[in-house]
Amino acid sequence: MEEKEPIERGLQEHQLHPDDIDYVVSTHGHSDHLGNNNLFLRAKRHIVGTNISHRNRYYVHDFDAGK
C-alpha cells in the first residue's frame, strides 16, 4: 500500500521517526509491499525476500541456511 500516513502515525505512537529505523524487511518485491520503503532511506539494510541492499551494493542471502 502506498499510503505513508498510517506508517508515520504508527511510528509516532511509539515516539519513532522513519530515520530511527535500521532494518526494513519486505516479504517480496511486489510494488504493494515496497511502496513506502522510500520512507526509510537512512535504514542500514533493506531486506526484500532473500535480497539485501546496503547503500549501492546488493546481495542474495540464503536465510534457509540459518545465517
PDB file of N, CA, C and O in Angstrom:
ATOM      1  N   MET A   1       0.839  -1.180   0.000  1.00  0.00           N
ATOM      2  CA  MET A   1       0.000   0.000   0.000  1.00  0.00           C
ATOM      3  C   MET A   1       0.880   1.239   0.000  1.00  0.00           C
ATOM      4  O   MET A   1       1.902   1.266   0.686  1.00  0.00           O
ATOM      5  N   GLU A   2       0.514   2.240  -0.738  1.00  0.00           N
ATOM      6  CA  GLU A   2       1.349   3.413  -0.867  1.00  0.00           C
ATOM      7  C   GLU A   2       0.854   4.580  -0.021  1.00  0.00           C
ATOM      8  O   GLU A   2       1.079   5.734  -0.384  1.00  0.00           O
ATOM      9  N   GLU A   3       0.201   4.314   1.070  1.00  0.00           N
ATOM     10  CA  GLU A   3      -0.256   5.374   1.955  1.00  0.00           C
ATOM     11  C   GLU A   3       0.734   5.503   3.096  1.00  0.00           C
ATOM     12  O   GLU A   3       0.801   4.632   3.963  1.00  0.00           O
ATOM     13  N   LYS A   4       1.501   6.581   3.103  1.00  0.00           N
ATOM     14  CA  LYS A   4       2.538   6.724   4.107  1.00  0.00           C
ATOM     15  C   LYS A   4       2.007   7.204   5.456  1.00  0.00           C
ATOM     16  O   LYS A   4       2.644   6.955   6.480  1.00  0.00           O
ATOM     17  N   GLU A   5       0.878   7.874   5.488  1.00  0.00           N
ATOM     18  CA  GLU A   5       0.367   8.431   6.749  1.00  0.00           C
ATOM     19  C   GLU A   5       0.149   7.379   7.836  1.00  0.00           C
ATOM     20  O   GLU A   5       0.538   7.614   8.980  1.00  0.00           O
ATOM     21  N   PRO A   6      -0.466   6.213   7.524  1.00  0.00           N
ATOM     22  CA  PRO A   6      -0.643   5.209   8.590  1.00  0.00           C
ATOM     23  C   PRO A   6       0.694   4.705   9.148  1.00  0.00           C
ATOM     24  O   PRO A   6       0.801   4.407  10.338  1.00  0.00           O
ATOM     25  N   ILE A   7       1.687   4.613   8.303  1.00  0.00           N
ATOM     26  CA  ILE A   7       3.004   4.170   8.775  1.00  0.00           C
ATOM     27  C   ILE A   7       3.615   5.230   9.681  1.00  0.00           C
ATOM     28  O   ILE A   7       4.119   4.920  10.761  1.00  0.00           O
ATOM     29  N   GLU A   8       3.569   6.472   9.239  1.00  0.00           N
ATOM     30  CA  GLU A   8       4.122   7.557  10.051  1.00  0.00           C
ATOM     31  C   GLU A   8       3.373   7.691  11.376  1.00  0.00           C
ATOM     32  O   GLU A   8       3.993   7.928  12.413  1.00  0.00           O
ATOM     33  N   ARG A   9       2.061   7.542  11.353  1.00  0.00           N
ATOM     34  CA  ARG A   9       1.261   7.606  12.590  1.00  0.00           C
ATOM     35  C   ARG A   9       1.649   6.486  13.543  1.00  0.00           C
ATOM     36  O   ARG A   9       1.811   6.708  14.743  1.00  0.00           O
ATOM     37  N   GLY A  10       1.798   5.269  12.996  1.00  0.00           N
ATOM     38  CA  GLY A  10       2.191   4.130  13.821  1.00  0.00           C
ATOM     39  C   GLY A  10       3.548   4.331  14.461  1.00  0.00           C
ATOM     40  O   GLY A  10       3.746   3.990  15.627  1.00  0.00           O
ATOM     41  N   LEU A  11       4.478   4.879  13.709  1.00  0.00           N
ATOM     42  CA  LEU A  11       5.799   5.169  14.271  1.00  0.00           C
ATOM     43  C   LEU A  11       5.702   6.227  15.369  1.00  0.00           C
ATOM     44  O   LEU A  11       6.316   6.085  16.426  1.00  0.00           O
ATOM     45  N   GLN A  12       4.934   7.282  15.121  1.00  0.00           N
ATOM     46  CA  GLN A  12       4.777   8.360  16.091  1.00  0.00           C
ATOM     47  C   GLN A  12       4.188   7.850  17.403  1.00  0.00           C
ATOM     48  O   GLN A  12       4.553   8.333  18.475  1.00  0.00           O
ATOM     49  N   GLU A  13       3.286   6.885  17.327  1.00  0.00           N
ATOM     50  CA  GLU A  13       2.690   6.321  18.543  1.00  0.00           C
ATOM     51  C   GLU A  13       3.751   5.688  19.442  1.00  0.00           C
ATOM     52  O   GLU A  13       3.539   5.528  20.644  1.00  0.00           O
ATOM     53  N   HIS A  14       4.890   5.330  18.852  1.00  0.00           N
ATOM     54  CA  HIS A  14       5.991   4.727  19.609  1.00  0.00           C
ATOM     55  C   HIS A  14       7.182   5.674  19.699  1.00  0.00           C
ATOM     56  O   HIS A  14       8.314   5.255  19.940  1.00  0.00           O
ATOM     57  N   GLN A  15       6.897   6.981  19.497  1.00  0.00           N
ATOM     58  CA  GLN A  15       7.917   8.023  19.544  1.00  0.00           C
ATOM     59  C   GLN A  15       9.087   7.734  18.599  1.00  0.00           C
ATOM     60  O   GLN A  15      10.249   7.938  18.951  1.00  0.00           O
ATOM     61  N   LEU A  16       8.764   7.259  17.407  1.00  0.00           N
ATOM     62  CA  LEU A  16       9.768   6.941  16.400  1.00  0.00           C
ATOM     63  C   LEU A  16       9.551   7.776  15.147  1.00  0.00           C
ATOM     64  O   LEU A  16       8.448   8.252  14.877  1.00  0.00           O
ATOM     65  N   HIS A  17      10.618   7.941  14.399  1.00  0.00           N
ATOM     66  CA  HIS A  17      10.617   8.637  13.113  1.00  0.00           C
ATOM     67  C   HIS A  17      11.198   7.652  12.094  1.00  0.00           C
ATOM     68  O   HIS A  17      11.983   6.784  12.476  1.00  0.00           O
ATOM     69  N   PRO A  18      10.841   7.759  10.825  1.00  0.00           N
ATOM     70  CA  PRO A  18      11.412   6.834   9.837  1.00  0.00           C
ATOM     71  C   PRO A  18      12.945   6.751   9.882  1.00  0.00           C
ATOM     72  O   PRO A  18      13.512   5.693   9.606  1.00  0.00           O
ATOM     73  N   ASP A  19      13.612   7.844  10.222  1.00  0.00           N
ATOM     74  CA  ASP A  19      15.077   7.829  10.305  1.00  0.00           C
ATOM     75  C   ASP A  19      15.599   6.984  11.462  1.00  0.00           C
ATOM     76  O   ASP A  19      16.789   6.670  11.501  1.00  0.00           O
ATOM     77  N   ASP A  20      14.738   6.611  12.401  1.00  0.00           N
ATOM     78  CA  ASP A  20      15.143   5.771  13.529  1.00  0.00           C
ATOM     79  C   ASP A  20      15.183   4.286  13.170  1.00  0.00           C
ATOM     80  O   ASP A  20      15.696   3.480  13.946  1.00  0.00           O
ATOM     81  N   ILE A  21      14.652   3.919  12.013  1.00  0.00           N
ATOM     82  CA  ILE A  21      14.542   2.518  11.622  1.00  0.00           C
ATOM     83  C   ILE A  21      15.833   2.059  10.952  1.00  0.00           C
ATOM     84  O   ILE A  21      16.298   2.678   9.995  1.00  0.00           O
ATOM     85  N   ASP A  22      16.409   0.972  11.458  1.00  0.00           N
ATOM     86  CA  ASP A  22      17.665   0.446  10.920  1.00  0.00           C
ATOM     87  C   ASP A  22      17.465  -0.641   9.870  1.00  0.00           C
ATOM     88  O   ASP A  22      18.261  -0.754   8.938  1.00  0.00           O
ATOM     89  N   TYR A  23      16.416  -1.435  10.012  1.00  0.00           N
ATOM     90  CA  TYR A  23      16.187  -2.563   9.105  1.00  0.00           C
ATOM     91  C   TYR A  23      14.765  -2.519   8.582  1.00  0.00           C
ATOM     92  O   TYR A  23      13.815  -2.391   9.353  1.00  0.00           O
ATOM     93  N   VAL A  24      14.623  -2.626   7.279  1.00  0.00           N
ATOM     94  CA  VAL A  24      13.319  -2.669   6.631  1.00  0.00           C
ATOM     95  C   VAL A  24      13.207  -4.041   5.973  1.00  0.00           C
ATOM     96  O   VAL A  24      14.045  -4.403   5.147  1.00  0.00           O
ATOM     97  N   VAL A  25      12.182  -4.801   6.331  1.00  0.00           N
ATOM     98  CA  VAL A  25      12.008  -6.154   5.810  1.00  0.00           C
ATOM     99  C   VAL A  25      10.715  -6.216   5.008  1.00  0.00           C
ATOM    100  O   VAL A  25       9.641  -5.894   5.517  1.00  0.00           O
ATOM    101  N   SER A  26      10.826  -6.627   3.762  1.00  0.00           N
ATOM    102  CA  SER A  26       9.673  -6.829   2.890  1.00  0.00           C
ATOM    103  C   SER A  26       9.680  -8.286   2.452  1.00  0.00           C
ATOM    104  O   SER A  26      10.723  -8.821   2.076  1.00  0.00           O
ATOM    105  N   THR A  27       8.537  -8.916   2.500  1.00  0.00           N
ATOM    106  CA  THR A  27       8.482 -10.346   2.205  1.00  0.00           C
ATOM    107  C   THR A  27       8.870 -10.673   0.774  1.00  0.00           C
ATOM    108  O   THR A  27       9.456 -11.723   0.509  1.00  0.00           O
ATOM    109  N   HIS A  28       8.541  -9.762  -0.164  1.00  0.00           N
ATOM    110  CA  HIS A  28       8.880  -9.974  -1.566  1.00  0.00           C
ATOM    111  C   HIS A  28       8.787  -8.639  -2.297  1.00  0.00           C
ATOM    112  O   HIS A  28       8.341  -7.640  -1.732  1.00  0.00           O
ATOM    113  N   GLY A  29       9.206  -8.635  -3.541  1.00  0.00           N
ATOM    114  CA  GLY A  29       9.368  -7.389  -4.265  1.00  0.00           C
ATOM    115  C   GLY A  29       8.168  -6.842  -5.015  1.00  0.00           C
ATOM    116  O   GLY A  29       8.348  -6.045  -5.936  1.00  0.00           O
ATOM    117  N   HIS A  30       6.971  -7.229  -4.668  1.00  0.00           N
ATOM    118  CA  HIS A  30       5.796  -6.661  -5.324  1.00  0.00           C
ATOM    119  C   HIS A  30       5.603  -5.213  -4.888  1.00  0.00           C
ATOM    120  O   HIS A  30       5.850  -4.868  -3.733  1.00  0.00           O
ATOM    121  N   SER A  31       5.166  -4.378  -5.806  1.00  0.00           N
ATOM    122  CA  SER A  31       5.054  -2.950  -5.520  1.00  0.00           C
ATOM    123  C   SER A  31       4.142  -2.645  -4.345  1.00  0.00           C
ATOM    124  O   SER A  31       4.352  -1.649  -3.654  1.00  0.00           O
ATOM    125  N   ASP A  32       3.135  -3.473  -4.101  1.00  0.00           N
ATOM    126  CA  ASP A  32       2.242  -3.212  -2.971  1.00  0.00           C
ATOM    127  C   ASP A  32       2.906  -3.509  -1.628  1.00  0.00           C
ATOM    128  O   ASP A  32       2.339  -3.202  -0.580  1.00  0.00           O
ATOM    129  N   HIS A  33       4.083  -4.094  -1.647  1.00  0.00           N
ATOM    130  CA  HIS A  33       4.819  -4.360  -0.418  1.00  0.00           C
ATOM    131  C   HIS A  33       6.022  -3.438  -0.269  1.00  0.00           C
ATOM    132  O   HIS A  33       6.624  -3.376   0.804  1.00  0.00           O
ATOM    133  N   LEU A  34       6.376  -2.728  -1.324  1.00  0.00           N
ATOM    134  CA  LEU A  34       7.561  -1.866  -1.308  1.00  0.00           C
ATOM    135  C   LEU A  34       7.230  -0.391  -1.445  1.00  0.00           C
ATOM    136  O   LEU A  34       8.127   0.451  -1.409  1.00  0.00           O
ATOM    137  N   GLY A  35       5.971  -0.070  -1.600  1.00  0.00           N
ATOM    138  CA  GLY A  35       5.560   1.284  -1.947  1.00  0.00           C
ATOM    139  C   GLY A  35       6.031   2.375  -1.028  1.00  0.00           C
ATOM    140  O   GLY A  35       6.184   3.514  -1.469  1.00  0.00           O
ATOM    141  N   ASN A  36       6.266   2.081   0.229  1.00  0.00           N
ATOM    142  CA  ASN A  36       6.696   3.113   1.164  1.00  0.00           C
ATOM    143  C   ASN A  36       8.095   2.887   1.712  1.00  0.00           C
ATOM    144  O   ASN A  36       8.484   3.535   2.684  1.00  0.00           O
ATOM    145  N   ASN A  37       8.844   2.000   1.124  1.00  0.00           N
ATOM    146  CA  ASN A  37      10.213   1.776   1.591  1.00  0.00           C
ATOM    147  C   ASN A  37      11.059   3.039   1.483  1.00  0.00           C
ATOM    148  O   ASN A  37      12.062   3.176   2.184  1.00  0.00           O
ATOM    149  N   ASN A  38      10.662   3.958   0.612  1.00  0.00           N
ATOM    150  CA  ASN A  38      11.414   5.204   0.478  1.00  0.00           C
ATOM    151  C   ASN A  38      11.300   6.098   1.716  1.00  0.00           C
ATOM    152  O   ASN A  38      12.014   7.095   1.820  1.00  0.00           O
ATOM    153  N   LEU A  39      10.423   5.759   2.641  1.00  0.00           N
ATOM    154  CA  LEU A  39      10.367   6.487   3.913  1.00  0.00           C
ATOM    155  C   LEU A  39      11.598   6.202   4.768  1.00  0.00           C
ATOM    156  O   LEU A  39      11.924   6.968   5.675  1.00  0.00           O
ATOM    157  N   PHE A  40      12.270   5.106   4.477  1.00  0.00           N
ATOM    158  CA  PHE A  40      13.344   4.627   5.338  1.00  0.00           C
ATOM    159  C   PHE A  40      14.698   4.674   4.629  1.00  0.00           C
ATOM    160  O   PHE A  40      15.439   3.691   4.619  1.00  0.00           O
ATOM    161  N   LEU A  41      15.008   5.817   4.043  1.00  0.00           N
ATOM    162  CA  LEU A  41      16.243   5.942   3.273  1.00  0.00           C
ATOM    163  C   LEU A  41      17.496   5.881   4.137  1.00  0.00           C
ATOM    164  O   LEU A  41      18.583   5.620   3.621  1.00  0.00           O
ATOM    165  N   ARG A  42      17.369   6.114   5.431  1.00  0.00           N
ATOM    166  CA  ARG A  42      18.532   6.058   6.322  1.00  0.00           C
ATOM    167  C   ARG A  42      18.712   4.701   6.989  1.00  0.00           C
ATOM    168  O   ARG A  42      19.618   4.523   7.803  1.00  0.00           O
ATOM    169  N   ALA A  43      17.856   3.747   6.649  1.00  0.00           N
ATOM    170  CA  ALA A  43      17.980   2.398   7.226  1.00  0.00           C
ATOM    171  C   ALA A  43      19.320   1.789   6.818  1.00  0.00           C
ATOM    172  O   ALA A  43      19.813   2.022   5.714  1.00  0.00           O
ATOM    173  N   LYS A  44      19.900   1.004   7.728  1.00  0.00           N
ATOM    174  CA  LYS A  44      21.166   0.339   7.446  1.00  0.00           C
ATOM    175  C   LYS A  44      21.004  -0.720   6.369  1.00  0.00           C
ATOM    176  O   LYS A  44      21.883  -0.897   5.526  1.00  0.00           O
ATOM    177  N   ARG A  45      19.876  -1.427   6.398  1.00  0.00           N
ATOM    178  CA  ARG A  45      19.643  -2.517   5.450  1.00  0.00           C
ATOM    179  C   ARG A  45      18.174  -2.549   5.043  1.00  0.00           C
ATOM    180  O   ARG A  45      17.272  -2.294   5.841  1.00  0.00           O
ATOM    181  N   HIS A  46      17.973  -2.871   3.775  1.00  0.00           N
ATOM    182  CA  HIS A  46      16.650  -3.178   3.248  1.00  0.00           C
ATOM    183  C   HIS A  46      16.712  -4.634   2.811  1.00  0.00           C
ATOM    184  O   HIS A  46      17.555  -5.007   1.995  1.00  0.00           O
ATOM    185  N   ILE A  47      15.832  -5.445   3.346  1.00  0.00           N
ATOM    186  CA  ILE A  47      15.794  -6.867   3.013  1.00  0.00           C
ATOM    187  C   ILE A  47      14.489  -7.127   2.277  1.00  0.00           C
ATOM    188  O   ILE A  47      13.405  -6.843   2.787  1.00  0.00           O
ATOM    189  N   VAL A  48      14.610  -7.672   1.068  1.00  0.00           N
ATOM    190  CA  VAL A  48      13.437  -7.984   0.248  1.00  0.00           C
ATOM    191  C   VAL A  48      13.554  -9.438  -0.165  1.00  0.00           C
ATOM    192  O   VAL A  48      14.397  -9.799  -0.985  1.00  0.00           O
ATOM    193  N   GLY A  49      12.698 -10.267   0.412  1.00  0.00           N
ATOM    194  CA  GLY A  49      12.783 -11.706   0.139  1.00  0.00           C
ATOM    195  C   GLY A  49      14.134 -12.212   0.604  1.00  0.00           C
ATOM    196  O   GLY A  49      14.422 -12.193   1.801  1.00  0.00           O
ATOM    197  N   THR A  50      14.953 -12.657  -0.303  1.00  0.00           N
ATOM    198  CA  THR A  50      16.296 -13.128   0.053  1.00  0.00           C
ATOM    199  C   THR A  50      17.369 -12.151  -0.412  1.00  0.00           C
ATOM    200  O   THR A  50      18.554 -12.484  -0.423  1.00  0.00           O
ATOM    201  N   ASN A  51      16.960 -10.954  -0.792  1.00  0.00           N
ATOM    202  CA  ASN A  51      17.906  -9.940  -1.259  1.00  0.00           C
ATOM    203  C   ASN A  51      18.109  -8.871  -0.201  1.00  0.00           C
ATOM    204  O   ASN A  51      17.152  -8.422   0.431  1.00  0.00           O
ATOM    205  N   ILE A  52      19.340  -8.471  -0.012  1.00  0.00           N
ATOM    206  CA  ILE A  52      19.693  -7.438   0.953  1.00  0.00           C
ATOM    207  C   ILE A  52      20.414  -6.324   0.211  1.00  0.00           C
ATOM    208  O   ILE A  52      21.311  -6.581  -0.592  1.00  0.00           O
ATOM    209  N   SER A  53      20.020  -5.088   0.482  1.00  0.00           N
ATOM    210  CA  SER A  53      20.753  -3.973  -0.094  1.00  0.00           C
ATOM    211  C   SER A  53      21.367  -3.158   1.026  1.00  0.00           C
ATOM    212  O   SER A  53      20.754  -2.936   2.070  1.00  0.00           O
ATOM    213  N   HIS A  54      22.573  -2.724   0.788  1.00  0.00           N
ATOM    214  CA  HIS A  54      23.287  -1.845   1.710  1.00  0.00           C
ATOM    215  C   HIS A  54      23.944  -0.780   0.853  1.00  0.00           C
ATOM    216  O   HIS A  54      24.892  -1.059   0.119  1.00  0.00           O
ATOM    217  N   ARG A  55      23.437   0.445   0.949  1.00  0.00           N
ATOM    218  CA  ARG A  55      23.870   1.545   0.094  1.00  0.00           C
ATOM    219  C   ARG A  55      23.736   1.136  -1.365  1.00  0.00           C
ATOM    220  O   ARG A  55      22.623   0.859  -1.812  1.00  0.00           O
ATOM    221  N   ASN A  56      24.814   1.087  -2.118  1.00  0.00           N
ATOM    222  CA  ASN A  56      24.697   0.746  -3.537  1.00  0.00           C
ATOM    223  C   ASN A  56      25.124  -0.685  -3.834  1.00  0.00           C
ATOM    224  O   ASN A  56      25.432  -1.010  -4.981  1.00  0.00           O
ATOM    225  N   ARG A  57      25.148  -1.547  -2.816  1.00  0.00           N
ATOM    226  CA  ARG A  57      25.503  -2.951  -3.003  1.00  0.00           C
ATOM    227  C   ARG A  57      24.281  -3.831  -2.748  1.00  0.00           C
ATOM    228  O   ARG A  57      23.450  -3.532  -1.890  1.00  0.00           O
ATOM    229  N   TYR A  58      24.191  -4.911  -3.500  1.00  0.00           N
ATOM    230  CA  TYR A  58      23.057  -5.822  -3.388  1.00  0.00           C
ATOM    231  C   TYR A  58      23.573  -7.241  -3.233  1.00  0.00           C
ATOM    232  O   TYR A  58      24.499  -7.647  -3.935  1.00  0.00           O
ATOM    233  N   TYR A  59      22.980  -7.995  -2.320  1.00  0.00           N
ATOM    234  CA  TYR A  59      23.403  -9.352  -2.016  1.00  0.00           C
ATOM    235  C   TYR A  59      22.204 -10.291  -2.028  1.00  0.00           C
ATOM    236  O   TYR A  59      21.097  -9.900  -1.661  1.00  0.00           O
ATOM    237  N   VAL A  60      22.428 -11.516  -2.446  1.00  0.00           N
ATOM    238  CA  VAL A  60      21.446 -12.579  -2.283  1.00  0.00           C
ATOM    239  C   VAL A  60      21.887 -13.364  -1.069  1.00  0.00           C
ATOM    240  O   VAL A  60      23.032 -13.812  -1.000  1.00  0.00           O
ATOM    241  N   HIS A  61      20.986 -13.536  -0.103  1.00  0.00           N
ATOM    242  CA  HIS A  61      21.335 -14.193   1.164  1.00  0.00           C
ATOM    243  C   HIS A  61      20.520 -15.476   1.324  1.00  0.00           C
ATOM    244  O   HIS A  61      19.317 -15.496   1.060  1.00  0.00           O
ATOM    245  N   ASP A  62      21.174 -16.523   1.750  1.00  0.00           N
ATOM    246  CA  ASP A  62      20.497 -17.800   1.971  1.00  0.00           C
ATOM    247  C   ASP A  62      20.000 -17.870   3.422  1.00  0.00           C
ATOM    248  O   ASP A  62      20.675 -18.418   4.294  1.00  0.00           O
ATOM    249  N   PHE A  63      18.818 -17.309   3.662  1.00  0.00           N
ATOM    250  CA  PHE A  63      18.261 -17.307   5.002  1.00  0.00           C
ATOM    251  C   PHE A  63      17.955 -18.723   5.497  1.00  0.00           C
ATOM    252  O   PHE A  63      17.979 -18.979   6.701  1.00  0.00           O
ATOM    253  N   ASP A  64      17.671 -19.636   4.575  1.00  0.00           N
ATOM    254  CA  ASP A  64      17.380 -21.019   4.959  1.00  0.00           C
ATOM    255  C   ASP A  64      18.573 -21.696   5.604  1.00  0.00           C
ATOM    256  O   ASP A  64      18.405 -22.684   6.318  1.00  0.00           O
ATOM    257  N   ALA A  65      19.765 -21.192   5.374  1.00  0.00           N
ATOM    258  CA  ALA A  65      20.971 -21.777   5.958  1.00  0.00           C
ATOM    259  C   ALA A  65      21.134 -21.389   7.434  1.00  0.00           C
ATOM    260  O   ALA A  65      22.066 -21.843   8.099  1.00  0.00           O
ATOM    261  N   GLY A  66      20.237 -20.559   7.933  1.00  0.00           N
ATOM    262  CA  GLY A  66      20.272 -20.180   9.341  1.00  0.00           C
ATOM    263  C   GLY A  66      21.277 -19.093   9.675  1.00  0.00           C
ATOM    264  O   GLY A  66      21.625 -18.913  10.842  1.00  0.00           O
ATOM    265  N   LYS A  67      21.741 -18.379   8.691  1.00  0.00           N
ATOM    266  CA  LYS A  67      22.703 -17.298   8.913  1.00  0.00           C
ATOM    267  C   LYS A  67      21.998 -16.036   9.342  1.00  0.00           C
ATOM    268  O   LYS A  67      22.646 -15.016   9.575  1.00  0.00           O
TER     269      LYS A  67
END
